[in-house]
Amino acid sequence: MPRLHRAGIEYMTATISDAPTQVIAASIDGGATFPITCSRVDTTHVRFLVAGPSASSPGSATVLPLGRTVVLLRDTDSPELPIRTAGAIDVA
């Protein structure tokens, strides 16, 4: 995952190779909640919109705190609910 400027807003793309369904959710709080619905880019990639804490108009983006945020992904349509680490986003 790339670095995000504290005032930036951008789509982050993650690879998820073992989720056959279309509904993937992301967590930025260690898996306590999965509030971010990801968009499928293709069969192995999803993306989601994030913003730094100083973004002037984050809109529907998920605002991340300064520092490193680990992103977890899960397949919300699977009865197993496998959770995968998608990497980290560094906000500076």
DSSP file (Angstrom, degrees, kcal/mol; ACC not computed):
  #  RESIDUE AA STRUCTURE BP1 BP2  ACC     N-H-->O    O-->H-N    N-H-->O    O-->H-N    TCO  KAPPA ALPHA  PHI   PSI    X-CA   Y-CA   Z-CA
    1    1 A M              0   0    0      0, 0.0    89,-0.1     0, 0.0    87,-0.1   0.000 360.0 360.0 360.0 143.4    0.0    0.0    0.0
    2    2 A P        -     0   0    0      0, 0.0    88,-0.8     0, 0.0     2,-0.3  -0.177 360.0 -91.4 -82.1 177.4    1.3    3.5   -0.8
    3    3 A R  E     -a   90   0A   0     86,-0.2     2,-0.4    88,-0.0    88,-0.2  -0.632  34.8-150.0 -85.6 149.0    1.8    6.5    1.4
    4    4 A L  E     -a   91   0A   0     86,-2.9    88,-1.8    -2,-0.3     2,-0.1  -0.985  15.3-124.4-122.8 129.6   -1.0    9.0    1.7
    5    5 A H    >   -     0   0    0     -2,-0.4     3,-2.2    87,-0.2    47,-0.3  -0.443  28.4-114.9 -68.5 146.4   -0.4   12.7    2.4
    6    6 A R  T 3  S+     0   0    0      1,-0.3    48,-3.0    46,-0.1    49,-0.5   0.723 118.5  39.5 -58.1 -22.5   -2.3   14.0    5.5
    7    7 A A  T 3  S+     0   0    0     47,-0.2    49,-0.4    46,-0.2    -1,-0.3   0.337  98.9 110.1-105.7   5.5   -4.4   16.2    3.2
    8    8 A G    <   -     0   0    0     -3,-2.2    44,-2.7    47,-0.1     2,-0.4  -0.393  47.2-164.1 -85.6 158.0   -4.8   13.7    0.4
    9    9 A I  E     +E   51   0B   0     42,-0.2     2,-0.3    -2,-0.1    42,-0.2  -0.979  29.4 141.2-135.6 123.0   -7.8   11.7   -0.8
   10   10 A E  E     -E   50   0B   0     40,-2.3    40,-2.4    -2,-0.4     2,-0.3  -0.997  50.2 -98.4-158.9 161.1   -7.2    8.7   -3.1
   11   11 A Y  E     -E   49   0B   0     -2,-0.3     2,-0.4    38,-0.2    38,-0.2  -0.651  32.4-153.9 -80.0 136.3   -8.3    5.2   -4.0
   12   12 A M  E     -E   48   0B   0     36,-2.9    36,-1.9    -2,-0.3     2,-0.4  -0.919   6.7-151.0-108.6 138.8   -6.2    2.4   -2.6
   13   13 A T  E     -E   47   0B   0     -2,-0.4     2,-0.3    34,-0.2    34,-0.2  -0.916  13.0-174.2-113.4 136.4   -6.0   -0.9   -4.4
   14   14 A A  E     -E   46   0B   0     32,-2.8    32,-2.5    -2,-0.4     2,-0.5  -0.947  22.8-124.3-128.5 149.7   -5.5   -4.2   -2.7
   15   15 A T  E     +E   45   0B   0     -2,-0.3     2,-0.3    71,-0.2    30,-0.2  -0.789  27.7 172.8 -92.5 132.2   -5.0   -7.8   -4.0
   16   16 A I        +     0   0    0     28,-2.3     3,-0.5    -2,-0.5    70,-0.0  -0.859   1.2 173.9-140.2 103.3   -7.4  -10.4   -2.7
   17   17 A S        +     0   0    0     -2,-0.3    -1,-0.1     1,-0.2    28,-0.1   0.612  70.0  49.6 -90.4 -13.2   -6.9  -13.7   -4.6
   18   18 A D  S    S+     0   0    0     26,-0.1    -1,-0.2     1,-0.0    26,-0.1   0.006  77.5 101.6-122.0  32.5   -9.1  -16.1   -2.7
   19   19 A A        -     0   0    0     -3,-0.5    -3,-0.1    24,-0.2    -1,-0.0  -0.905  41.5-177.9-116.5 103.7  -12.5  -14.3   -2.5
   20   20 A P        +     0   0    0      0, 0.0    -1,-0.1     0, 0.0     2,-0.1   0.714  58.5  77.4 -75.6 -20.1  -15.0  -15.7   -5.0
   21   21 A T  S    S-     0   0    0      2,-0.1    -2,-0.1     1,-0.1    57,-0.0  -0.307  80.2-124.3 -88.5 174.7  -17.8  -13.3   -4.2
   22   22 A Q  S    S+     0   0    0      1,-0.1     2,-0.8    -2,-0.1    18,-0.2   0.614  85.0  84.1 -92.6 -13.9  -18.3   -9.8   -5.2
   23   23 A V        +     0   0    0     16,-0.1    53,-1.8    14,-0.0    54,-0.6  -0.809  50.9 166.1-102.7 106.9  -18.8   -8.2   -1.7
   24   24 A I  E     -B   75   0A   0     -2,-0.8    14,-2.9    14,-0.5     2,-0.3  -0.959  14.4-164.2-118.3 134.2  -15.5   -7.4    0.1
   25   25 A A  E     -BC  74  37A   0     49,-2.5    49,-2.2    -2,-0.4     2,-0.3  -0.878   6.5-145.4-118.3 151.9  -15.4   -5.2    3.1
   26   26 A A  E     -BC  73  36A   0     10,-2.9    10,-1.8    -2,-0.3     2,-0.4  -0.869   5.1-158.0-118.9 150.9  -12.4   -3.5    4.7
   27   27 A S  E     +B   72   0A   0     45,-2.4    45,-2.1    -2,-0.3     7,-0.1  -0.967  16.3 177.5-124.6 141.3  -11.4   -2.7    8.3
   28   28 A I  S    S+     0   0    0     -2,-0.4    42,-0.2     5,-0.2     6,-0.1   0.216  76.0  70.0-121.1  10.8   -9.0   -0.1    9.6
   29   29 A D  S >  S-     0   0    0      4,-0.5     3,-0.9    40,-0.1    42,-0.1  -0.112 121.8 -84.7-120.9  36.0   -9.6   -0.8   13.3
   30   30 A G  T 3  S-     0   0    0     40,-0.5    41,-0.1     1,-0.2    -2,-0.0   0.656  85.4 -57.6  75.2  15.4   -8.0   -4.2   13.7
   31   31 A G  T 3  S+     0   0    0      2,-0.4    -1,-0.2    41,-0.1     3,-0.1   0.507 104.4 121.6  92.9   5.2  -11.0   -6.1   12.6
   32   32 A A  S <  S+     0   0    0     -3,-0.9     2,-0.3     1,-0.2    -2,-0.1   0.896  87.0   6.8 -66.1 -38.6  -13.4   -4.8   15.2
   33   33 A T        -     0   0    0      3,-0.0    -4,-0.5     0, 0.0    -2,-0.4  -0.957  57.3-153.3-138.7 158.1  -15.7   -3.5   12.4
   34   34 A F        +     0   0    0     -2,-0.3    -7,-0.2    -7,-0.1    -8,-0.1  -0.605  36.5 148.4-128.5  69.4  -15.7   -3.8    8.6
   35   35 A P        +     0   0    0      0, 0.0     2,-0.7     0, 0.0    -8,-0.1   0.605  44.4  89.0 -83.1 -11.3  -17.5   -0.6    7.6
   36   36 A I  E     -C   26   0A   0    -10,-1.8   -10,-2.9    -3,-0.1     2,-0.6  -0.781  62.4-154.6 -96.8 116.7  -15.8    0.0    4.2
   37   37 A T  E     -C   25   0A   0     -2,-0.7   -12,-0.2   -12,-0.2     2,-0.2  -0.784  17.9-144.5 -87.1 125.2  -17.4   -1.6    1.2
   38   38 A C        -     0   0    0    -14,-2.9   -14,-0.5    -2,-0.6     2,-0.4  -0.564   3.9-131.1 -90.0 152.3  -14.8   -2.2   -1.5
   39   39 A S  E     -F   47   0B   0      8,-2.8     8,-2.4    -2,-0.2     2,-0.4  -0.848  24.9-119.1 -98.8 138.3  -15.3   -1.9   -5.2
   40   40 A R  E     -F   46   0B   0     -2,-0.4     6,-0.3     6,-0.2     3,-0.1  -0.621  26.6-179.0 -76.1 131.6  -14.0   -4.7   -7.4
   41   41 A V  E    S-     0   0B   0      4,-2.9     2,-0.2     1,-0.4     5,-0.2   0.820  71.4 -37.6 -91.6 -44.9  -11.4   -3.7  -10.0
   42   42 A D  E >  S-F   45   0B   0      3,-1.4     3,-0.6     0, 0.0    -1,-0.4  -0.800  86.4 -60.5-158.1-162.5  -11.1   -7.2  -11.5
   43   43 A T  T 3  S+     0   0    0     -2,-0.2   -24,-0.2     1,-0.2     3,-0.0   0.712 133.2  29.2 -70.1 -19.0  -11.1  -10.8  -10.1
   44   44 A T  T 3  S+     0   0    0      1,-0.1   -28,-2.3   -26,-0.1     2,-0.4   0.342 111.8  66.6-122.8   7.0   -8.1  -10.3   -7.9
   45   45 A H  E <   -EF  15  42B   0     -3,-0.6    -4,-2.9   -30,-0.2    -3,-1.4  -0.986  48.4-178.8-135.1 142.1   -8.2   -6.6   -6.9
   46   46 A V  E     -EF  14  40B   0    -32,-2.5   -32,-2.8    -2,-0.4     2,-0.3  -0.888  10.5-157.6-126.7 161.7  -10.5   -4.3   -4.9
   47   47 A R  E     -EF  13  39B   0     -8,-2.4    -8,-2.8    -2,-0.3     2,-0.3  -0.973   8.5-177.0-140.3 158.1  -10.3   -0.6   -4.2
   48   48 A F  E     -E   12   0B   0    -36,-1.9   -36,-2.9    -2,-0.3     2,-0.5  -0.984  28.7-112.4-151.6 152.9  -11.6    1.8   -1.5
   49   49 A L  E     +E   11   0B   0     -2,-0.3    13,-2.3   -38,-0.2     2,-0.3  -0.766  36.4 175.2 -96.0 127.3  -11.4    5.5   -1.0
   50   50 A V  E     -Eg  10  62B   0    -40,-2.4   -40,-2.3    -2,-0.5     2,-0.3  -0.900  11.2-161.8-128.5 158.8   -9.4    6.9    1.9
   51   51 A A  E     -Eg   9  63B   0     11,-2.3    13,-3.0    -2,-0.3   -42,-0.2  -0.971  22.3-115.2-137.2 151.8   -8.4   10.4    3.1
   52   52 A G    >   -     0   0    0    -44,-2.7     3,-1.7    -2,-0.3   -46,-0.1  -0.407  38.7-103.7 -78.3 164.7   -5.8   11.8    5.4
   53   53 A P  T 3  S+     0   0    0      0, 0.0   -46,-0.2     0, 0.0   -47,-0.1   0.670 120.1  50.6 -66.8 -16.5   -6.9   13.6    8.6
   54   54 A S  T 3  S+     0   0    0    -48,-3.0   -47,-0.2   -49,-0.1     2,-0.1   0.296  75.6 133.0-103.1   9.2   -6.3   17.0    7.1
   55   55 A A    <   -     0   0    0     -3,-1.7   -47,-0.1   -49,-0.5   -48,-0.1  -0.397  52.0-144.4 -61.9 132.6   -8.3   16.5    3.9
   56   56 A S  S    S+     0   0    0    -49,-0.4    -1,-0.1     1,-0.3   -48,-0.1   0.848  89.1  14.6 -72.7 -34.2  -10.5   19.6    3.4
   57   57 A S        +     0   0    0      1,-0.1    -1,-0.3    -3,-0.0    -3,-0.0  -0.630  65.8 168.4-140.1  78.6  -13.5   17.7    1.8
   58   58 A P    >   +     0   0    0      0, 0.0     3,-2.5     0, 0.0    -1,-0.1   0.725  18.1 176.4 -69.4 -19.7  -13.2   13.9    2.4
   59   59 A G  T 3  S-     0   0    0      1,-0.3    -8,-0.1     3,-0.0     0, 0.0  -0.306  70.6 -10.1  55.8-125.2  -16.8   13.3    1.3
   60   60 A S  T 3  S+     0   0    0      2,-0.1    -1,-0.3   -10,-0.0   -11,-0.1   0.416 107.3 116.9 -87.7   1.8  -17.4    9.5    1.4
   61   61 A A  S <  S-     0   0    0     -3,-2.5     2,-0.6   -11,-0.1   -11,-0.3  -0.358  72.9-113.9 -69.2 149.7  -13.8    8.6    1.9
   62   62 A T  E     -g   50   0B   0    -13,-2.3   -11,-2.3    -2,-0.0     2,-0.5  -0.765  31.7-132.7 -82.8 122.5  -12.7    6.9    5.1
   63   63 A V  E     -g   51   0B   0     -2,-0.6   -11,-0.2   -13,-0.2   -54,-0.0  -0.657  20.9-157.4 -83.4 125.5  -10.5    9.2    7.1
   64   64 A L        -     0   0    0    -13,-3.0     2,-0.1    -2,-0.5     3,-0.1  -0.726  14.2-120.1-100.4 149.7   -7.4    7.6    8.4
   65   65 A P        -     0   0    0      0, 0.0    26,-0.2     0, 0.0    -1,-0.1  -0.360  42.3 -82.7 -78.5 166.9   -5.3    8.8   11.3
   66   66 A L  S    S+     0   0    0     -2,-0.1     2,-0.2    24,-0.1    26,-0.2  -0.383  97.4  31.4 -64.1 149.5   -1.7    9.9   11.1
   67   67 A G  E    S- D   0  91A   0     24,-2.8    24,-2.9    -3,-0.1     2,-0.5  -0.651 108.2 -22.1 101.3-158.9    0.8    7.0   11.2
   68   68 A R  E     - D   0  90A   0     -2,-0.2     2,-0.5    22,-0.2    22,-0.2  -0.781  51.1-170.8 -98.1 130.1    0.4    3.4    9.9
   69   69 A T  E     - D   0  89A   0     20,-2.4    20,-2.6    -2,-0.5     2,-0.4  -0.982  15.0-144.0-119.2 122.1   -3.0    1.8    9.5
   70   70 A V  E     - D   0  88A   0     -2,-0.5     2,-0.5    18,-0.2   -40,-0.5  -0.721  16.0-146.1 -85.1 131.4   -3.2   -1.9    8.8
   71   71 A V  E     - D   0  87A   0     16,-2.9    15,-3.3    -2,-0.4    16,-0.6  -0.860  12.3-166.8-102.8 128.4   -6.0   -2.8    6.4
   72   72 A L  E     -BD  27  85A   0    -45,-2.1   -45,-2.4    -2,-0.5     2,-0.4  -0.899   4.0-160.2-110.9 143.7   -7.9   -6.1    6.8
   73   73 A L  E     -BD  26  84A   0     11,-3.1    11,-2.9    -2,-0.4     2,-0.3  -0.926   9.2-179.6-121.3 147.4  -10.3   -7.5    4.1
   74   74 A R  E     -BD  25  83A   0    -49,-2.2   -49,-2.5    -2,-0.4     2,-0.8  -0.996  32.5-119.9-144.9 152.4  -13.0  -10.0    4.4
   75   75 A D  E >   -B   24   0A   0      7,-0.9     3,-1.1    -2,-0.3     6,-0.3  -0.805  23.9-165.0 -87.8 109.0  -15.5  -11.7    2.1
   76   76 A T  T 3  S+     0   0    0    -53,-1.8    -1,-0.1    -2,-0.8   -52,-0.1   0.632  83.1  56.4 -76.7 -12.6  -18.9  -10.7    3.5
   77   77 A D  T 3  S+     0   0    0    -54,-0.6    -1,-0.2    -3,-0.0   -53,-0.1   0.447  86.6  96.5 -95.2  -1.2  -20.8  -13.3    1.5
   78   78 A S    <   -     0   0    0     -3,-1.1     3,-0.5     1,-0.1   -59,-0.0  -0.723  67.8-144.5 -93.0 135.8  -18.8  -16.3    2.8
   79   79 A P  S    S+     0   0    0      0, 0.0    -1,-0.1     0, 0.0    -3,-0.0   0.737 103.6  54.2 -67.2 -19.7  -20.1  -18.4    5.7
   80   80 A E  S    S-     0   0    0      2,-0.0    -3,-0.0    -5,-0.0    -2,-0.0   0.751  91.5-151.2 -83.2 -24.6  -16.5  -18.8    6.8
   81   81 A L        -     0   0    0     -3,-0.5     2,-0.1    -6,-0.3    -5,-0.1   0.934  15.7-162.0  50.1  56.2  -15.7  -15.0    6.9
   82   82 A P        -     0   0    0      0, 0.0    -7,-0.9     0, 0.0     2,-0.5  -0.447   1.6-151.6 -66.0 139.0  -12.0  -15.4    6.1
   83   83 A I  E     - D   0  74A   0     -9,-0.2     2,-0.4    -2,-0.1    -9,-0.2  -0.951  13.1-172.7-115.7 132.4  -10.0  -12.3    7.0
   84   84 A R  E     - D   0  73A   0    -11,-2.9   -11,-3.1    -2,-0.5     2,-0.4  -0.955  26.3-120.3-125.7 142.2   -6.9  -11.3    5.1
   85   85 A T  E     - D   0  72A   0     -2,-0.4   -13,-0.2   -13,-0.2     3,-0.1  -0.695  22.2-171.6 -79.2 129.0   -4.3   -8.6    5.8
   86   86 A A  E     -     0   0A   0    -15,-3.3     2,-0.3    -2,-0.4   -71,-0.2   0.402  46.5 -98.6-102.0   1.2   -4.2   -6.3    2.8
   87   87 A G  E     - D   0  71A   0    -16,-0.6   -16,-2.9   -73,-0.1    -1,-0.4  -0.731  44.9 -68.1 114.1-166.3   -1.1   -4.3    3.9
   88   88 A A  E     - D   0  70A   0     -2,-0.3     2,-0.5   -18,-0.2   -18,-0.2  -0.939  25.3-144.7-131.0 151.3   -0.7   -1.0    5.6
   89   89 A I  E     - D   0  69A   0    -20,-2.6   -20,-2.4    -2,-0.3     2,-0.6  -0.973  14.5-151.2-114.2 125.4   -1.3    2.6    4.6
   90   90 A D  E     -aD   3  68A   0    -88,-0.8   -86,-2.9    -2,-0.5     2,-0.5  -0.871   9.7-164.8 -98.4 121.1    1.2    5.2    6.0
   91   91 A V  E      aD   4  67A   0    -24,-2.9   -24,-2.8    -2,-0.6   -86,-0.2  -0.923 360.0 360.0-108.1 123.6   -0.3    8.6    6.5
   92   92 A A              0   0    0    -88,-1.8   -87,-0.2    -2,-0.5    -1,-0.1   0.326 360.0 360.0-137.7 360.0    2.2   11.5    7.0
